[in-house]
Amino acid sequence: MRSVALAGLLASVAVVAAGCGTTAAAPSPSTTPPTAAKKHAAGIRGRVTAENGSTWTVTTLKGKAITVTLTPQTAFGTKIAPATQAQFPVGSQVRVAGRPSGSAITAVRIAAPVAPKPTPANTTSAPAAPGA
């Protein structure tokens, strides 16, 4: 009976000691935390007012001209509805997501703006007039 109790006690001590030890390696921190990439992301909305090769000018609704640099990795459209660069000529309304650099942005994705959801004009309906 003593040997069973002693074995149980030794097992408990081993578990506690293993949890308190510092020999276990702590998980190494990620070099780029998931939130760090989003923290430095930027987005603008506006109209394409000039295209010159891989450099576009997008003018925001407030009239601020932003230089947008395209790279071979720039995606067009959305993941669900991919597009091509040719589908965004001068005059197109766009959303640009990318990495800011001073007064410019290096585009990661360029897409058409999302259409606003229609709002119901009147949720209550009046009864129709007789004979109408």
PLY file of the C-alpha trace (Angstrom):
ply
format ascii 1.0
element vertex 132
property float x
property float y
property float z
element edge 131
property int vertex1
property int vertex2
end_header
0.00 0.00 0.00
2.85 2.35 0.86
4.49 1.77 -2.53
1.28 2.74 -4.36
0.93 5.93 -2.32
4.63 6.71 -2.77
4.38 6.19 -6.54
1.35 8.48 -6.71
3.13 11.14 -4.68
6.24 10.94 -6.88
4.10 11.23 -10.03
2.37 14.33 -8.64
5.68 15.93 -7.71
7.05 15.18 -11.20
4.05 16.85 -12.86
4.34 19.94 -10.67
8.10 20.15 -11.19
7.72 19.84 -14.96
5.27 22.73 -14.99
7.59 24.96 -12.96
10.79 24.24 -14.85
12.43 26.71 -17.19
13.99 24.13 -19.46
11.03 24.11 -21.83
11.57 26.43 -24.77
9.08 29.24 -25.04
7.42 29.54 -28.45
9.41 31.94 -30.58
7.57 35.15 -31.37
6.43 35.62 -34.93
8.59 37.99 -36.93
5.47 39.74 -38.24
2.47 39.67 -35.94
-0.80 39.42 -37.88
-1.94 42.82 -36.65
1.32 44.52 -37.66
0.59 44.10 -41.36
-2.87 45.58 -40.98
-1.59 48.40 -38.80
0.46 49.73 -41.71
-2.11 49.12 -44.43
-3.87 52.06 -46.02
-6.85 52.50 -48.24
-8.23 55.26 -50.39
-11.28 55.77 -52.57
-11.48 58.07 -55.51
-11.43 58.54 -59.27
-8.52 57.55 -61.50
-7.45 60.88 -63.01
-4.22 59.76 -64.73
-2.45 56.56 -65.71
1.20 56.51 -66.73
2.46 52.94 -66.88
2.73 51.62 -63.33
1.91 54.99 -61.77
-1.65 56.20 -61.42
-3.11 59.31 -59.88
-6.27 58.82 -57.88
-8.14 61.91 -56.72
-10.20 61.46 -53.56
-13.68 62.90 -53.05
-12.04 65.71 -51.07
-9.89 66.60 -54.09
-6.57 65.25 -52.81
-4.43 63.70 -55.56
-2.70 60.49 -54.43
0.07 58.77 -56.41
-0.65 55.04 -56.66
2.23 52.75 -57.62
1.33 49.42 -59.24
3.59 46.39 -58.93
3.49 42.98 -60.61
1.84 41.74 -57.37
-1.00 44.29 -57.49
-4.31 42.42 -57.70
-7.32 43.87 -59.52
-10.95 43.29 -58.60
-11.84 41.10 -55.64
-11.07 37.50 -54.79
-14.64 36.64 -55.74
-14.73 38.81 -58.87
-11.19 39.21 -60.26
-10.57 41.96 -62.81
-7.75 43.26 -64.98
-5.91 46.56 -65.03
-7.66 47.41 -68.31
-11.02 47.39 -66.50
-10.00 50.54 -64.59
-9.43 53.29 -67.20
-9.06 56.97 -66.42
-12.37 58.19 -64.97
-13.10 54.96 -63.07
-14.08 55.04 -59.42
-11.74 52.78 -57.42
-10.85 51.52 -53.97
-7.10 51.12 -53.44
-5.64 49.05 -50.62
-1.91 49.12 -50.09
1.15 50.30 -48.24
1.59 54.04 -47.73
4.88 55.76 -48.44
4.75 59.48 -47.82
2.00 60.96 -50.00
1.89 57.85 -52.21
0.56 54.33 -51.81
1.91 51.08 -53.28
-1.20 49.21 -54.37
-1.82 45.69 -53.12
-5.37 45.57 -54.56
-7.47 47.87 -56.73
-11.19 47.24 -57.00
-14.40 48.99 -57.92
-16.17 50.60 -54.98
-18.85 48.58 -53.28
-22.31 49.77 -54.26
-24.25 51.07 -51.27
-27.11 48.92 -50.09
-30.47 50.37 -51.15
-32.46 51.84 -48.33
-36.18 51.27 -48.21
-38.00 54.41 -49.28
-40.94 53.77 -47.02
-41.34 50.75 -44.78
-44.98 51.43 -44.01
-47.53 51.25 -46.75
-50.69 53.24 -46.89
-53.83 51.47 -48.02
-54.62 52.05 -51.68
-57.38 54.54 -52.38
-60.59 52.93 -53.58
-60.90 53.00 -57.34
-57.22 53.76 -57.83
0 1
1 2
2 3
3 4
4 5
5 6
6 7
7 8
8 9
9 10
10 11
11 12
12 13
13 14
14 15
15 16
16 17
17 18
18 19
19 20
20 21
21 22
22 23
23 24
24 25
25 26
26 27
27 28
28 29
29 30
30 31
31 32
32 33
33 34
34 35
35 36
36 37
37 38
38 39
39 40
40 41
41 42
42 43
43 44
44 45
45 46
46 47
47 48
48 49
49 50
50 51
51 52
52 53
53 54
54 55
55 56
56 57
57 58
58 59
59 60
60 61
61 62
62 63
63 64
64 65
65 66
66 67
67 68
68 69
69 70
70 71
71 72
72 73
73 74
74 75
75 76
76 77
77 78
78 79
79 80
80 81
81 82
82 83
83 84
84 85
85 86
86 87
87 88
88 89
89 90
90 91
91 92
92 93
93 94
94 95
95 96
96 97
97 98
98 99
99 100
100 101
101 102
102 103
103 104
104 105
105 106
106 107
107 108
108 109
109 110
110 111
111 112
112 113
113 114
114 115
115 116
116 117
117 118
118 119
119 120
120 121
121 122
122 123
123 124
124 125
125 126
126 127
127 128
128 129
129 130
130 131
